[in-house]
Amino acid sequence: MDISKDRTVLVCYNFIKKLKGLYGNRYTIYTDGAHYYHQACRWLRIKYNVYDQEDKNVMERSIQYINKEG
């Protein structure tokens, strides 16, 4: 997990690049469909999928919880 105040292609690229260094190309990245994830994964040649609405709701609730606690 990585928390950042910025939502840019560069932030996503650096985070996914770290994951690629740790785990290689054999895993798929799941995202909420934001364009910056798509672009970063393309640059790094990483497979990615957009998760469905049910999973998106779970992720949003988790982020809200983290924001409240922080």
mmCIF file of the N, C-alpha and C atoms, coordinates in Angstrom:
data_MODEL
# 
_entry.id   MODEL 
# 
loop_
_atom_site.group_PDB 
_atom_site.id 
_atom_site.type_symbol 
_atom_site.label_atom_id 
_atom_site.label_alt_id 
_atom_site.label_comp_id 
_atom_site.label_asym_id 
_atom_site.label_entity_id 
_atom_site.label_seq_id 
_atom_site.pdbx_PDB_ins_code 
_atom_site.Cartn_x 
_atom_site.Cartn_y 
_atom_site.Cartn_z 
_atom_site.occupancy 
_atom_site.B_iso_or_equiv 
_atom_site.pdbx_formal_charge 
_atom_site.auth_seq_id 
_atom_site.auth_comp_id 
_atom_site.auth_asym_id 
_atom_site.auth_atom_id 
_atom_site.pdbx_PDB_model_num 
ATOM 1   N N  . MET A 1 1  ? 0.847   -1.164  0.000   1.00 0.00 ? 1  MET A N  1 
ATOM 2   C CA . MET A 1 1  ? 0.000   0.000   0.000   1.00 0.00 ? 1  MET A CA 1 
ATOM 3   C C  . MET A 1 1  ? 0.894   1.230   0.000   1.00 0.00 ? 1  MET A C  1 
ATOM 4   N N  . ASP A 1 2  ? 0.437   2.240   -0.709  1.00 0.00 ? 2  ASP A N  1 
ATOM 5   C CA . ASP A 1 2  ? 1.152   3.504   -0.740  1.00 0.00 ? 2  ASP A CA 1 
ATOM 6   C C  . ASP A 1 2  ? 0.109   4.618   -0.710  1.00 0.00 ? 2  ASP A C  1 
ATOM 7   N N  . ILE A 1 3  ? 0.321   5.604   0.129   1.00 0.00 ? 3  ILE A N  1 
ATOM 8   C CA . ILE A 1 3  ? -0.605  6.724   0.232   1.00 0.00 ? 3  ILE A CA 1 
ATOM 9   C C  . ILE A 1 3  ? 0.110   7.974   -0.243  1.00 0.00 ? 3  ILE A C  1 
ATOM 10  N N  . SER A 1 4  ? -0.539  8.686   -1.151  1.00 0.00 ? 4  SER A N  1 
ATOM 11  C CA . SER A 1 4  ? 0.034   9.899   -1.707  1.00 0.00 ? 4  SER A CA 1 
ATOM 12  C C  . SER A 1 4  ? -1.041  10.970  -1.812  1.00 0.00 ? 4  SER A C  1 
ATOM 13  N N  . LYS A 1 5  ? -0.646  12.210  -1.611  1.00 0.00 ? 5  LYS A N  1 
ATOM 14  C CA . LYS A 1 5  ? -1.587  13.318  -1.774  1.00 0.00 ? 5  LYS A CA 1 
ATOM 15  C C  . LYS A 1 5  ? -1.824  13.617  -3.248  1.00 0.00 ? 5  LYS A C  1 
ATOM 16  N N  . ASP A 1 6  ? -0.865  13.273  -4.100  1.00 0.00 ? 6  ASP A N  1 
ATOM 17  C CA . ASP A 1 6  ? -0.955  13.558  -5.526  1.00 0.00 ? 6  ASP A CA 1 
ATOM 18  C C  . ASP A 1 6  ? -1.489  12.359  -6.290  1.00 0.00 ? 6  ASP A C  1 
ATOM 19  N N  . ARG A 1 7  ? -2.238  12.638  -7.341  1.00 0.00 ? 7  ARG A N  1 
ATOM 20  C CA . ARG A 1 7  ? -2.758  11.589  -8.226  1.00 0.00 ? 7  ARG A CA 1 
ATOM 21  C C  . ARG A 1 7  ? -2.293  11.898  -9.637  1.00 0.00 ? 7  ARG A C  1 
ATOM 22  N N  . THR A 1 8  ? -1.095  11.468  -9.930  1.00 0.00 ? 8  THR A N  1 
ATOM 23  C CA . THR A 1 8  ? -0.523  11.739  -11.249 1.00 0.00 ? 8  THR A CA 1 
ATOM 24  C C  . THR A 1 8  ? 0.036   10.459  -11.843 1.00 0.00 ? 8  THR A C  1 
ATOM 25  N N  . VAL A 1 9  ? 0.305   10.519  -13.135 1.00 0.00 ? 9  VAL A N  1 
ATOM 26  C CA . VAL A 1 9  ? 0.916   9.379   -13.821 1.00 0.00 ? 9  VAL A CA 1 
ATOM 27  C C  . VAL A 1 9  ? 2.284   9.080   -13.213 1.00 0.00 ? 9  VAL A C  1 
ATOM 28  N N  . LEU A 1 10 ? 3.033   10.108  -12.876 1.00 0.00 ? 10 LEU A N  1 
ATOM 29  C CA . LEU A 1 10 ? 4.378   9.905   -12.325 1.00 0.00 ? 10 LEU A CA 1 
ATOM 30  C C  . LEU A 1 10 ? 4.336   9.204   -10.970 1.00 0.00 ? 10 LEU A C  1 
ATOM 31  N N  . VAL A 1 11 ? 3.412   9.596   -10.103 1.00 0.00 ? 11 VAL A N  1 
ATOM 32  C CA . VAL A 1 11 ? 3.277   8.939   -8.795  1.00 0.00 ? 11 VAL A CA 1 
ATOM 33  C C  . VAL A 1 11 ? 2.920   7.466   -8.995  1.00 0.00 ? 11 VAL A C  1 
ATOM 34  N N  . CYS A 1 12 ? 1.953   7.204   -9.874  1.00 0.00 ? 12 CYS A N  1 
ATOM 35  C CA . CYS A 1 12 ? 1.551   5.820   -10.154 1.00 0.00 ? 12 CYS A CA 1 
ATOM 36  C C  . CYS A 1 12 ? 2.695   5.026   -10.769 1.00 0.00 ? 12 CYS A C  1 
ATOM 37  N N  . TYR A 1 13 ? 3.391   5.641   -11.705 1.00 0.00 ? 13 TYR A N  1 
ATOM 38  C CA . TYR A 1 13 ? 4.516   4.984   -12.362 1.00 0.00 ? 13 TYR A CA 1 
ATOM 39  C C  . TYR A 1 13 ? 5.565   4.551   -11.339 1.00 0.00 ? 13 TYR A C  1 
ATOM 40  N N  . ASN A 1 14 ? 5.935   5.456   -10.435 1.00 0.00 ? 14 ASN A N  1 
ATOM 41  C CA . ASN A 1 14 ? 6.958   5.127   -9.437  1.00 0.00 ? 14 ASN A CA 1 
ATOM 42  C C  . ASN A 1 14 ? 6.499   4.024   -8.496  1.00 0.00 ? 14 ASN A C  1 
ATOM 43  N N  . PHE A 1 15 ? 5.230   4.064   -8.076  1.00 0.00 ? 15 PHE A N  1 
ATOM 44  C CA . PHE A 1 15 ? 4.713   3.032   -7.187  1.00 0.00 ? 15 PHE A CA 1 
ATOM 45  C C  . PHE A 1 15 ? 4.678   1.668   -7.884  1.00 0.00 ? 15 PHE A C  1 
ATOM 46  N N  . ILE A 1 16 ? 4.140   1.629   -9.103  1.00 0.00 ? 16 ILE A N  1 
ATOM 47  C CA . ILE A 1 16 ? 4.037   0.366   -9.830  1.00 0.00 ? 16 ILE A CA 1 
ATOM 48  C C  . ILE A 1 16 ? 5.419   -0.148  -10.217 1.00 0.00 ? 16 ILE A C  1 
ATOM 49  N N  . LYS A 1 17 ? 6.337   0.762   -10.467 1.00 0.00 ? 17 LYS A N  1 
ATOM 50  C CA . LYS A 1 17 ? 7.715   0.349   -10.767 1.00 0.00 ? 17 LYS A CA 1 
ATOM 51  C C  . LYS A 1 17 ? 8.342   -0.360  -9.560  1.00 0.00 ? 17 LYS A C  1 
ATOM 52  N N  . LYS A 1 18 ? 8.064   0.129   -8.349  1.00 0.00 ? 18 LYS A N  1 
ATOM 53  C CA . LYS A 1 18 ? 8.549   -0.545  -7.134  1.00 0.00 ? 18 LYS A CA 1 
ATOM 54  C C  . LYS A 1 18 ? 7.950   -1.942  -7.025  1.00 0.00 ? 18 LYS A C  1 
ATOM 55  N N  . LEU A 1 19 ? 6.645   -2.050  -7.307  1.00 0.00 ? 19 LEU A N  1 
ATOM 56  C CA . LEU A 1 19 ? 5.995   -3.361  -7.267  1.00 0.00 ? 19 LEU A CA 1 
ATOM 57  C C  . LEU A 1 19 ? 6.610   -4.307  -8.289  1.00 0.00 ? 19 LEU A C  1 
ATOM 58  N N  . LYS A 1 20 ? 6.862   -3.784  -9.469  1.00 0.00 ? 20 LYS A N  1 
ATOM 59  C CA . LYS A 1 20 ? 7.472   -4.600  -10.523 1.00 0.00 ? 20 LYS A CA 1 
ATOM 60  C C  . LYS A 1 20 ? 8.858   -5.077  -10.087 1.00 0.00 ? 20 LYS A C  1 
ATOM 61  N N  . GLY A 1 21 ? 9.623   -4.216  -9.432  1.00 0.00 ? 21 GLY A N  1 
ATOM 62  C CA . GLY A 1 21 ? 10.943  -4.599  -8.936  1.00 0.00 ? 21 GLY A CA 1 
ATOM 63  C C  . GLY A 1 21 ? 10.868  -5.697  -7.887  1.00 0.00 ? 21 GLY A C  1 
ATOM 64  N N  . LEU A 1 22 ? 9.824   -5.647  -7.060  1.00 0.00 ? 22 LEU A N  1 
ATOM 65  C CA . LEU A 1 22 ? 9.657   -6.656  -6.013  1.00 0.00 ? 22 LEU A CA 1 
ATOM 66  C C  . LEU A 1 22 ? 9.093   -7.971  -6.537  1.00 0.00 ? 22 LEU A C  1 
ATOM 67  N N  . TYR A 1 23 ? 8.109   -7.885  -7.445  1.00 0.00 ? 23 TYR A N  1 
ATOM 68  C CA . TYR A 1 23 ? 7.349   -9.066  -7.834  1.00 0.00 ? 23 TYR A CA 1 
ATOM 69  C C  . TYR A 1 23 ? 7.450   -9.457  -9.305  1.00 0.00 ? 23 TYR A C  1 
ATOM 70  N N  . GLY A 1 24 ? 8.064   -8.621  -10.120 1.00 0.00 ? 24 GLY A N  1 
ATOM 71  C CA . GLY A 1 24 ? 8.174   -8.939  -11.539 1.00 0.00 ? 24 GLY A CA 1 
ATOM 72  C C  . GLY A 1 24 ? 6.888   -8.655  -12.301 1.00 0.00 ? 24 GLY A C  1 
ATOM 73  N N  . ASN A 1 25 ? 6.809   -9.212  -13.509 1.00 0.00 ? 25 ASN A N  1 
ATOM 74  C CA . ASN A 1 25 ? 5.659   -8.969  -14.394 1.00 0.00 ? 25 ASN A CA 1 
ATOM 75  C C  . ASN A 1 25 ? 4.556   -10.008 -14.262 1.00 0.00 ? 25 ASN A C  1 
ATOM 76  N N  . ARG A 1 26 ? 4.695   -10.961 -13.384 1.00 0.00 ? 26 ARG A N  1 
ATOM 77  C CA . ARG A 1 26 ? 3.767   -12.086 -13.388 1.00 0.00 ? 26 ARG A CA 1 
ATOM 78  C C  . ARG A 1 26 ? 2.421   -11.794 -12.734 1.00 0.00 ? 26 ARG A C  1 
ATOM 79  N N  . TYR A 1 27 ? 2.254   -10.613 -12.130 1.00 0.00 ? 27 TYR A N  1 
ATOM 80  C CA . TYR A 1 27 ? 1.000   -10.259 -11.471 1.00 0.00 ? 27 TYR A CA 1 
ATOM 81  C C  . TYR A 1 27 ? 0.241   -9.211  -12.261 1.00 0.00 ? 27 TYR A C  1 
ATOM 82  N N  . THR A 1 28 ? -1.054  -9.136  -12.001 1.00 0.00 ? 28 THR A N  1 
ATOM 83  C CA . THR A 1 28 ? -1.924  -8.148  -12.632 1.00 0.00 ? 28 THR A CA 1 
ATOM 84  C C  . THR A 1 28 ? -2.258  -7.075  -11.612 1.00 0.00 ? 28 THR A C  1 
ATOM 85  N N  . ILE A 1 29 ? -2.223  -5.825  -12.039 1.00 0.00 ? 29 ILE A N  1 
ATOM 86  C CA . ILE A 1 29 ? -2.586  -4.696  -11.189 1.00 0.00 ? 29 ILE A CA 1 
ATOM 87  C C  . ILE A 1 29 ? -4.084  -4.442  -11.375 1.00 0.00 ? 29 ILE A C  1 
ATOM 88  N N  . TYR A 1 30 ? -4.827  -4.316  -10.279 1.00 0.00 ? 30 TYR A N  1 
ATOM 89  C CA . TYR A 1 30 ? -6.249  -3.983  -10.321 1.00 0.00 ? 30 TYR A CA 1 
ATOM 90  C C  . TYR A 1 30 ? -6.423  -2.539  -9.899  1.00 0.00 ? 30 TYR A C  1 
ATOM 91  N N  . THR A 1 31 ? -7.145  -1.752  -10.714 1.00 0.00 ? 31 THR A N  1 
ATOM 92  C CA . THR A 1 31 ? -7.315  -0.329  -10.452 1.00 0.00 ? 31 THR A CA 1 
ATOM 93  C C  . THR A 1 31 ? -8.781  0.066   -10.550 1.00 0.00 ? 31 THR A C  1 
ATOM 94  N N  . ASP A 1 32 ? -9.039  1.334   -10.203 1.00 0.00 ? 32 ASP A N  1 
ATOM 95  C CA . ASP A 1 32 ? -10.400 1.868   -10.299 1.00 0.00 ? 32 ASP A CA 1 
ATOM 96  C C  . ASP A 1 32 ? -10.703 2.448   -11.671 1.00 0.00 ? 32 ASP A C  1 
ATOM 97  N N  . GLY A 1 33 ? -9.797  2.356   -12.600 1.00 0.00 ? 33 GLY A N  1 
ATOM 98  C CA . GLY A 1 33 ? -10.042 2.813   -13.957 1.00 0.00 ? 33 GLY A CA 1 
ATOM 99  C C  . GLY A 1 33 ? -9.516  4.201   -14.278 1.00 0.00 ? 33 GLY A C  1 
ATOM 100 N N  . ALA A 1 34 ? -8.867  4.852   -13.330 1.00 0.00 ? 34 ALA A N  1 
ATOM 101 C CA . ALA A 1 34 ? -8.311  6.178   -13.588 1.00 0.00 ? 34 ALA A CA 1 
ATOM 102 C C  . ALA A 1 34 ? -7.247  6.089   -14.680 1.00 0.00 ? 34 ALA A C  1 
ATOM 103 N N  . HIS A 1 35 ? -7.210  7.103   -15.527 1.00 0.00 ? 35 HIS A N  1 
ATOM 104 C CA . HIS A 1 35 ? -6.327  7.075   -16.696 1.00 0.00 ? 35 HIS A CA 1 
ATOM 105 C C  . HIS A 1 35 ? -4.855  6.974   -16.327 1.00 0.00 ? 35 HIS A C  1 
ATOM 106 N N  . TYR A 1 36 ? -4.456  7.529   -15.172 1.00 0.00 ? 36 TYR A N  1 
ATOM 107 C CA . TYR A 1 36 ? -3.036  7.510   -14.820 1.00 0.00 ? 36 TYR A CA 1 
ATOM 108 C C  . TYR A 1 36 ? -2.535  6.109   -14.494 1.00 0.00 ? 36 TYR A C  1 
ATOM 109 N N  . TYR A 1 37 ? -3.390  5.229   -13.969 1.00 0.00 ? 37 TYR A N  1 
ATOM 110 C CA . TYR A 1 37 ? -2.986  3.842   -13.745 1.00 0.00 ? 37 TYR A CA 1 
ATOM 111 C C  . TYR A 1 37 ? -2.776  3.133   -15.082 1.00 0.00 ? 37 TYR A C  1 
ATOM 112 N N  . HIS A 1 38 ? -3.714  3.349   -15.984 1.00 0.00 ? 38 HIS A N  1 
ATOM 113 C CA . HIS A 1 38 ? -3.630  2.734   -17.307 1.00 0.00 ? 38 HIS A CA 1 
ATOM 114 C C  . HIS A 1 38 ? -2.318  3.128   -17.994 1.00 0.00 ? 38 HIS A C  1 
ATOM 115 N N  . GLN A 1 39 ? -2.002  4.412   -17.984 1.00 0.00 ? 39 GLN A N  1 
ATOM 116 C CA . GLN A 1 39 ? -0.792  4.900   -18.645 1.00 0.00 ? 39 GLN A CA 1 
ATOM 117 C C  . GLN A 1 39 ? 0.470   4.339   -17.983 1.00 0.00 ? 39 GLN A C  1 
ATOM 118 N N  . ALA A 1 40 ? 0.526   4.360   -16.653 1.00 0.00 ? 40 ALA A N  1 
ATOM 119 C CA . ALA A 1 40 ? 1.701   3.848   -15.937 1.00 0.00 ? 40 ALA A CA 1 
ATOM 120 C C  . ALA A 1 40 ? 1.912   2.360   -16.230 1.00 0.00 ? 40 ALA A C  1 
ATOM 121 N N  . CYS A 1 41 ? 0.826   1.588   -16.236 1.00 0.00 ? 41 CYS A N  1 
ATOM 122 C CA . CYS A 1 41 ? 0.945   0.152   -16.525 1.00 0.00 ? 41 CYS A CA 1 
ATOM 123 C C  . CYS A 1 41 ? 1.402   -0.085  -17.965 1.00 0.00 ? 41 CYS A C  1 
ATOM 124 N N  . ARG A 1 42 ? 0.925   0.725   -18.892 1.00 0.00 ? 42 ARG A N  1 
ATOM 125 C CA . ARG A 1 42 ? 1.378   0.601   -20.283 1.00 0.00 ? 42 ARG A CA 1 
ATOM 126 C C  . ARG A 1 42 ? 2.866   0.871   -20.397 1.00 0.00 ? 42 ARG A C  1 
ATOM 127 N N  . TRP A 1 43 ? 3.338   1.942   -19.761 1.00 0.00 ? 43 TRP A N  1 
ATOM 128 C CA . TRP A 1 43 ? 4.756   2.289   -19.814 1.00 0.00 ? 43 TRP A CA 1 
ATOM 129 C C  . TRP A 1 43 ? 5.618   1.173   -19.247 1.00 0.00 ? 43 TRP A C  1 
ATOM 130 N N  . LEU A 1 44 ? 5.131   0.519   -18.184 1.00 0.00 ? 44 LEU A N  1 
ATOM 131 C CA . LEU A 1 44 ? 5.911   -0.525  -17.515 1.00 0.00 ? 44 LEU A CA 1 
ATOM 132 C C  . LEU A 1 44 ? 5.619   -1.930  -18.056 1.00 0.00 ? 44 LEU A C  1 
ATOM 133 N N  . ARG A 1 45 ? 4.721   -2.016  -19.019 1.00 0.00 ? 45 ARG A N  1 
ATOM 134 C CA . ARG A 1 45 ? 4.339   -3.299  -19.615 1.00 0.00 ? 45 ARG A CA 1 
ATOM 135 C C  . ARG A 1 45 ? 3.841   -4.288  -18.562 1.00 0.00 ? 45 ARG A C  1 
ATOM 136 N N  . ILE A 1 46 ? 2.935   -3.789  -17.741 1.00 0.00 ? 46 ILE A N  1 
ATOM 137 C CA . ILE A 1 46 ? 2.312   -4.581  -16.678 1.00 0.00 ? 46 ILE A CA 1 
ATOM 138 C C  . ILE A 1 46 ? 0.843   -4.794  -17.044 1.00 0.00 ? 46 ILE A C  1 
ATOM 139 N N  . LYS A 1 47 ? 0.339   -6.010  -16.852 1.00 0.00 ? 47 LYS A N  1 
ATOM 140 C CA . LYS A 1 47 ? -1.080  -6.269  -17.092 1.00 0.00 ? 47 LYS A CA 1 
ATOM 141 C C  . LYS A 1 47 ? -1.892  -5.581  -16.004 1.00 0.00 ? 47 LYS A C  1 
ATOM 142 N N  . TYR A 1 48 ? -3.058  -5.077  -16.392 1.00 0.00 ? 48 TYR A N  1 
ATOM 143 C CA . TYR A 1 48 ? -3.926  -4.457  -15.398 1.00 0.00 ? 48 TYR A CA 1 
ATOM 144 C C  . TYR A 1 48 ? -5.386  -4.731  -15.751 1.00 0.00 ? 48 TYR A C  1 
ATOM 145 N N  . ASN A 1 49 ? -6.247  -4.662  -14.735 1.00 0.00 ? 49 ASN A N  1 
ATOM 146 C CA . ASN A 1 49 ? -7.689  -4.797  -14.897 1.00 0.00 ? 49 ASN A CA 1 
ATOM 147 C C  . ASN A 1 49 ? -8.364  -3.732  -14.054 1.00 0.00 ? 49 ASN A C  1 
ATOM 148 N N  . VAL A 1 50 ? -9.536  -3.328  -14.484 1.00 0.00 ? 50 VAL A N  1 
ATOM 149 C CA . VAL A 1 50 ? -10.351 -2.396  -13.710 1.00 0.00 ? 50 VAL A CA 1 
ATOM 150 C C  . VAL A 1 50 ? -11.303 -3.234  -12.868 1.00 0.00 ? 50 VAL A C  1 
ATOM 151 N N  . TYR A 1 51 ? -11.340 -2.971  -11.555 1.00 0.00 ? 51 TYR A N  1 
ATOM 152 C CA . TYR A 1 51 ? -12.218 -3.772  -10.710 1.00 0.00 ? 51 TYR A CA 1 
ATOM 153 C C  . TYR A 1 51 ? -13.657 -3.287  -10.815 1.00 0.00 ? 51 TYR A C  1 
ATOM 154 N N  . ASP A 1 52 ? -14.580 -4.182  -10.445 1.00 0.00 ? 52 ASP A N  1 
ATOM 155 C CA . ASP A 1 52 ? -16.004 -3.902  -10.603 1.00 0.00 ? 52 ASP A CA 1 
ATOM 156 C C  . ASP A 1 52 ? -16.529 -2.972  -9.505  1.00 0.00 ? 52 ASP A C  1 
ATOM 157 N N  . GLN A 1 53 ? -17.792 -2.586  -9.610  1.00 0.00 ? 53 GLN A N  1 
ATOM 158 C CA . GLN A 1 53 ? -18.388 -1.604  -8.704  1.00 0.00 ? 53 GLN A CA 1 
ATOM 159 C C  . GLN A 1 53 ? -18.385 -2.077  -7.255  1.00 0.00 ? 53 GLN A C  1 
ATOM 160 N N  . GLU A 1 54 ? -18.647 -3.345  -7.020  1.00 0.00 ? 54 GLU A N  1 
ATOM 161 C CA . GLU A 1 54 ? -18.669 -3.873  -5.652  1.00 0.00 ? 54 GLU A CA 1 
ATOM 162 C C  . GLU A 1 54 ? -17.300 -3.732  -4.997  1.00 0.00 ? 54 GLU A C  1 
ATOM 163 N N  . ASP A 1 55 ? -16.256 -4.099  -5.709  1.00 0.00 ? 55 ASP A N  1 
ATOM 164 C CA . ASP A 1 55 ? -14.901 -3.958  -5.169  1.00 0.00 ? 55 ASP A CA 1 
ATOM 165 C C  . ASP A 1 55 ? -14.529 -2.492  -5.006  1.00 0.00 ? 55 ASP A C  1 
ATOM 166 N N  . LYS A 1 56 ? -15.004 -1.652  -5.919  1.00 0.00 ? 56 LYS A N  1 
ATOM 167 C CA . LYS A 1 56 ? -14.725 -0.220  -5.824  1.00 0.00 ? 56 LYS A CA 1 
ATOM 168 C C  . LYS A 1 56 ? -15.338 0.360   -4.549  1.00 0.00 ? 56 LYS A C  1 
ATOM 169 N N  . ASN A 1 57 ? -16.537 -0.073  -4.193  1.00 0.00 ? 57 ASN A N  1 
ATOM 170 C CA . ASN A 1 57 ? -17.172 0.401   -2.966  1.00 0.00 ? 57 ASN A CA 1 
ATOM 171 C C  . ASN A 1 57 ? -16.362 0.016   -1.730  1.00 0.00 ? 57 ASN A C  1 
ATOM 172 N N  . VAL A 1 58 ? -15.854 -1.193  -1.711  1.00 0.00 ? 58 VAL A N  1 
ATOM 173 C CA . VAL A 1 58 ? -15.021 -1.647  -0.589  1.00 0.00 ? 58 VAL A CA 1 
ATOM 174 C C  . VAL A 1 58 ? -13.757 -0.801  -0.488  1.00 0.00 ? 58 VAL A C  1 
ATOM 175 N N  . MET A 1 59 ? -13.128 -0.542  -1.622  1.00 0.00 ? 59 MET A N  1 
ATOM 176 C CA . MET A 1 59 ? -11.907 0.268   -1.625  1.00 0.00 ? 59 MET A CA 1 
ATOM 177 C C  . MET A 1 59 ? -12.193 1.691   -1.140  1.00 0.00 ? 59 MET A C  1 
ATOM 178 N N  . GLU A 1 60 ? -13.293 2.284   -1.591  1.00 0.00 ? 60 GLU A N  1 
ATOM 179 C CA . GLU A 1 60 ? -13.637 3.645   -1.178  1.00 0.00 ? 60 GLU A CA 1 
ATOM 180 C C  . GLU A 1 60 ? -13.896 3.724   0.322   1.00 0.00 ? 60 GLU A C  1 
ATOM 181 N N  . ARG A 1 61 ? -14.583 2.737   0.877   1.00 0.00 ? 61 ARG A N  1 
ATOM 182 C CA . ARG A 1 61 ? -14.817 2.711   2.333   1.00 0.00 ? 61 ARG A CA 1 
ATOM 183 C C  . ARG A 1 61 ? -13.502 2.579   3.090   1.00 0.00 ? 61 ARG A C  1 
ATOM 184 N N  . SER A 1 62 ? -12.591 1.776   2.576   1.00 0.00 ? 62 SER A N  1 
ATOM 185 C CA . SER A 1 62 ? -11.287 1.614   3.218   1.00 0.00 ? 62 SER A CA 1 
ATOM 186 C C  . SER A 1 62 ? -10.511 2.927   3.210   1.00 0.00 ? 62 SER A C  1 
ATOM 187 N N  . ILE A 1 63 ? -10.542 3.628   2.094   1.00 0.00 ? 63 ILE A N  1 
ATOM 188 C CA . ILE A 1 63 ? -9.840  4.907   1.985   1.00 0.00 ? 63 ILE A CA 1 
ATOM 189 C C  . ILE A 1 63 ? -10.453 5.937   2.923   1.00 0.00 ? 63 ILE A C  1 
ATOM 190 N N  . GLN A 1 64 ? -11.789 5.964   3.020   1.00 0.00 ? 64 GLN A N  1 
ATOM 191 C CA . GLN A 1 64 ? -12.448 6.880   3.949   1.00 0.00 ? 64 GLN A CA 1 
ATOM 192 C C  . GLN A 1 64 ? -12.021 6.596   5.383   1.00 0.00 ? 64 GLN A C  1 
ATOM 193 N N  . TYR A 1 65 ? -11.922 5.328   5.742   1.00 0.00 ? 65 TYR A N  1 
ATOM 194 C CA . TYR A 1 65 ? -11.500 4.948   7.091   1.00 0.00 ? 65 TYR A CA 1 
ATOM 195 C C  . TYR A 1 65 ? -10.069 5.424   7.360   1.00 0.00 ? 65 TYR A C  1 
ATOM 196 N N  . ILE A 1 66 ? -9.194  5.205   6.405   1.00 0.00 ? 66 ILE A N  1 
ATOM 197 C CA . ILE A 1 66 ? -7.795  5.633   6.561   1.00 0.00 ? 66 ILE A CA 1 
ATOM 198 C C  . ILE A 1 66 ? -7.718  7.158   6.711   1.00 0.00 ? 66 ILE A C  1 
ATOM 199 N N  . ASN A 1 67 ? -8.484  7.879   5.914   1.00 0.00 ? 67 ASN A N  1 
ATOM 200 C CA . ASN A 1 67 ? -8.489  9.332   5.990   1.00 0.00 ? 67 ASN A CA 1 
ATOM 201 C C  . ASN A 1 67 ? -9.003  9.839   7.332   1.00 0.00 ? 67 ASN A C  1 
ATOM 202 N N  . LYS A 1 68 ? -9.994  9.178   7.906   1.00 0.00 ? 68 LYS A N  1 
ATOM 203 C CA . LYS A 1 68 ? -10.526 9.571   9.223   1.00 0.00 ? 68 LYS A CA 1 
ATOM 204 C C  . LYS A 1 68 ? -9.490  9.356   10.318  1.00 0.00 ? 68 LYS A C  1 
ATOM 205 N N  . GLU A 1 69 ? -8.782  8.231   10.233  1.00 0.00 ? 69 GLU A N  1 
ATOM 206 C CA . GLU A 1 69 ? -7.807  7.871   11.266  1.00 0.00 ? 69 GLU A CA 1 
ATOM 207 C C  . GLU A 1 69 ? -6.553  8.720   11.176  1.00 0.00 ? 69 GLU A C  1 
ATOM 208 N N  . GLY A 1 70 ? -6.215  9.194   9.992   1.00 0.00 ? 70 GLY A N  1 
ATOM 209 C CA . GLY A 1 70 ? -4.975  9.932   9.767   1.00 0.00 ? 70 GLY A CA 1 
ATOM 210 C C  . GLY A 1 70 ? -5.095  11.317  10.212  1.00 0.00 ? 70 GLY A C  1 
# 
